[in-house]
Amino acid sequence: MTQTAQPVLWDELSWEQIAALRDGGMDMVILPVGSTEQHGLHLPVGVDTFSARAVAEGVSARTGIPVLPTLAYGCSLGHSPKWPGTLSLRPETLARMVYELAEWIVAAGFKRLVLLNGHVTNWAPLRCALENIRHDYPDLRIALRSLWGISREVHTHYHQDAENFHANCAETSLMLALRPELVDMRKATDEPDRSAQCFFAYTVDKESMHGGVGKPSAADARQGQDLLALCVEQLSKQLLKALQEKTPLETCI
């Protein structure tokens, strides 16, 4: 595994440095996609953005894969205007933004794009973007991964106290590890996952009294550090392998 002293951040590089990365054989970039949305009484609105960025930068420090500037706006319509702070894009807007960024990534000569998602309802718009990008730019290899989908072990950590997790133990623990000064544990309020037995999809204001789900009161920084390390370690291994990946048919020849 390639160890670098610091993550490779696209927006801190000159165009010559970016060209040198490409010409040196690095053909992958990571695009973290977060959101700006309410996260209950005890967490800031940037949780999903902080989390996606932290994992991407941790992976970059291990692998040398450059990280594009994080998209801090996602599809958060489900959080409703009830609680101030949420800033949402329409799903078609998010999909279009990612599509247009891919155009420039291709023009810069990069061949592999990883969309690293930090917010649950970004997934559908990002998948739509993937479909359009894959169709229009067939030589660009593109993948979509959500933080909680990195592995089964990571998934278990995220969902241990709520299937429909939001501002729960896992997210609160991550923030205690990343930005403890932004967490007010005195206001951490546990709420059951009221949507677990529902057939229809509801906005958060119809599921939660305070905007969160699960047991954030059980969170601690050590859990967050362990979860972050697990995400970085496992995704790094996957992407190092993906740097060499060929299409299924190419492996048969």
C-alpha positions in Angstrom: 0.0 0.0 0.0 1.4 3.4 -1.0 1.9 5.6 2.1 2.0 9.4 1.6 2.6 12.0 4.3 -0.6 13.9 3.4 -3.7 13.4 1.3 -3.4 14.5 -2.3 -5.9 17.4 -2.6 -6.9 18.5 -6.1 -7.6 22.1 -5.2 -4.2 22.5 -3.6 -2.3 21.4 -6.7 -1.3 23.4 -9.8 -2.3 22.2 -13.2 1.3 21.1 -13.8 1.2 18.9 -10.7 -2.1 17.4 -11.7 -0.7 16.6 -15.2 2.3 15.1 -13.5 0.1 12.8 -11.4 -1.7 11.7 -14.6 1.4 11.2 -16.6 3.0 9.3 -13.7 0.2 6.6 -14.0 -2.4 7.9 -11.5 -5.6 7.7 -13.4 -8.2 7.6 -10.5 -9.8 10.5 -8.6 -12.2 10.4 -5.7 -15.2 12.8 -5.5 -16.7 13.0 -1.9 -20.3 14.0 -1.9 -21.9 15.1 1.3 -24.9 17.3 2.3 -25.9 20.3 4.3 -28.8 19.2 6.5 -30.1 19.2 10.0 -28.7 16.5 12.2 -30.8 16.7 15.3 -30.2 18.9 18.3 -26.6 17.9 19.0 -24.8 17.8 15.6 -23.9 20.4 13.0 -25.5 20.5 9.6 -22.2 19.4 7.9 -21.9 15.9 9.3 -22.3 14.0 6.0 -19.8 16.3 4.3 -17.2 16.1 7.1 -17.5 12.3 7.1 -17.2 11.8 3.4 -14.2 14.2 3.2 -12.4 12.5 6.1 -12.7 9.1 4.7 -11.6 10.3 1.2 -8.6 12.1 2.6 -7.6 9.2 4.8 -7.7 6.9 1.7 -5.7 9.4 -0.3 -3.0 9.5 2.3 -2.7 5.8 2.1 -2.9 5.4 -1.7 -1.9 8.7 -3.4 -5.3 8.9 -5.2 -6.2 12.5 -5.5 -9.4 13.9 -3.9 -11.6 16.4 -5.7 -13.2 19.3 -3.7 -16.1 17.9 -1.7 -19.6 18.6 -2.8 -21.2 20.0 0.3 -24.8 20.1 -1.1 -26.8 16.9 -1.7 -30.3 15.7 -2.2 -31.8 16.4 1.3 -35.4 17.1 0.4 -36.6 14.5 2.9 -35.4 16.6 5.8 -38.2 19.2 5.1 -38.1 22.9 5.9 -39.3 22.2 9.5 -35.8 22.6 10.9 -33.7 25.5 9.6 -30.2 24.7 8.2 -30.9 22.2 5.5 -29.8 23.3 2.0 -30.9 20.8 -0.6 -30.5 20.3 -4.3 -33.1 18.6 -6.4 -32.0 15.1 -7.4 -31.7 16.1 -11.1 -29.5 19.0 -10.1 -27.1 16.8 -8.1 -27.0 14.3 -10.9 -26.3 17.0 -13.5 -23.5 18.6 -11.3 -21.7 15.2 -11.1 -22.2 14.6 -14.8 -20.6 18.0 -15.7 -17.7 17.4 -13.4 -17.1 14.1 -15.1 -16.8 15.9 -18.4 -13.8 17.8 -17.0 -12.2 14.8 -15.3 -12.2 13.0 -18.7 -10.8 16.1 -20.4 -8.0 16.1 -17.8 -7.1 12.6 -18.9 -8.2 10.6 -15.8 -9.8 7.3 -16.4 -11.4 6.2 -13.1 -13.8 8.1 -11.0 -15.1 7.0 -7.5 -18.2 8.8 -6.1 -17.9 8.5 -2.3 -21.3 9.3 -0.9 -21.9 10.4 2.7 -25.7 10.9 2.6 -28.4 8.2 2.1 -30.7 10.0 -0.3 -27.8 11.1 -2.5 -27.6 7.5 -3.7 -30.4 7.6 -6.3 -29.3 10.9 -8.0 -25.6 9.7 -8.0 -26.7 6.4 -9.5 -28.5 8.3 -12.3 -25.3 10.4 -12.8 -23.3 7.1 -13.1 -25.7 5.7 -15.7 -25.5 8.8 -17.9 -21.7 9.2 -17.4 -21.1 5.5 -18.2 -23.2 5.8 -21.4 -21.7 9.1 -22.7 -18.1 8.4 -21.6 -17.6 4.7 -22.1 -13.8 4.9 -21.5 -14.3 6.3 -18.0 -14.6 3.7 -15.3 -17.0 4.9 -12.6 -18.0 3.5 -9.2 -20.4 4.6 -6.5 -19.8 3.8 -2.9 -21.6 5.0 0.2 -19.7 5.2 3.5 -21.9 2.6 5.2 -21.7 0.3 2.1 -17.9 0.0 2.1 -18.1 -3.4 3.8 -20.5 -5.5 5.8 -18.5 -4.7 8.9 -18.9 -1.0 8.3 -22.6 -1.4 7.5 -23.1 -3.1 10.9 -21.4 -0.3 12.7 -23.6 2.3 11.1 -26.9 0.4 11.6 -26.3 -1.0 15.1 -28.9 1.2 16.7 -31.2 2.2 13.8 -31.8 0.8 10.3 -32.9 4.3 9.1 -29.9 5.9 10.8 -29.5 9.7 11.1 -27.6 11.6 13.8 -27.4 8.2 15.5 -24.6 6.6 17.6 -22.3 6.0 14.6 -22.6 9.5 13.1 -22.3 11.1 16.5 -19.2 9.0 17.3 -17.6 10.0 14.0 -18.1 13.6 14.7 -16.7 13.2 18.2 -13.6 11.9 16.6 -13.5 14.4 13.8 -14.8 17.7 15.2 -15.7 17.3 18.9 -16.0 21.0 19.4 -19.1 21.0 17.1 -20.9 18.3 19.1 -23.1 19.1 22.1 -23.7 15.8 23.8 -25.9 17.5 26.4 -28.5 17.8 23.7 -28.1 14.2 22.3 -31.6 12.9 22.2 -32.4 9.2 21.6 -35.3 8.3 19.4 -36.6 5.0 18.1 -36.6 4.2 14.4 -40.3 4.8 13.8 -40.0 4.1 10.1 -38.8 0.5 10.5 -42.2 -1.1 10.0 -43.6 1.4 7.5 -44.5 0.6 3.9 -44.3 4.1 2.5 -41.4 6.6 2.6 -41.9 9.6 4.9 -39.9 12.8 5.4 -37.9 13.0 8.6 -40.4 15.5 10.2 -43.0 12.7 10.1 -40.7 10.2 11.7 -38.7 12.1 14.3 -39.5 14.7 17.0 -36.0 16.3 17.0 -34.5 15.3 13.6 -32.5 12.3 14.7 -32.9 8.5 15.1 -31.1 5.9 17.2 -29.0 6.3 20.4 -26.6 9.1 20.0 -26.3 9.2 23.8 -24.1 6.1 23.6 -21.6 7.7 21.2 -18.0 8.2 22.1 -14.8 9.4 20.3 -13.1 6.0 20.4 -16.0 4.3 18.5 -15.7 7.1 15.9 -12.0 6.7 15.6 -12.4 2.9 15.1 -15.1 3.4 12.5 -13.1 6.0 10.6 -10.0 3.7 10.6 -12.1 0.8 9.4 -13.6 2.8 6.5 -10.2 4.1 5.4 -8.4 0.7 5.7 -11.0 -1.3 3.8 -11.7 1.3 1.1 -8.0 1.8 0.6 -7.5 -1.9 -0.1 -10.5 -1.9 -2.5 -9.2 1.1 -4.5 -5.7 -0.1 -4.7 -7.1 -3.2 -6.4 -9.4 -1.1 -8.5 -6.5 0.9 -9.8 -5.5 -2.3 -11.7 -8.9 -3.6 -12.5 -9.7 -4.7 -16.0 -13.2 -5.3 -17.5 -14.6 -8.8 -17.0 -14.1 -9.6 -20.7 -10.5 -8.3 -20.6 -9.6 -10.8 -17.9 -10.8 -13.6 -20.1 -8.5 -12.8 -22.9 
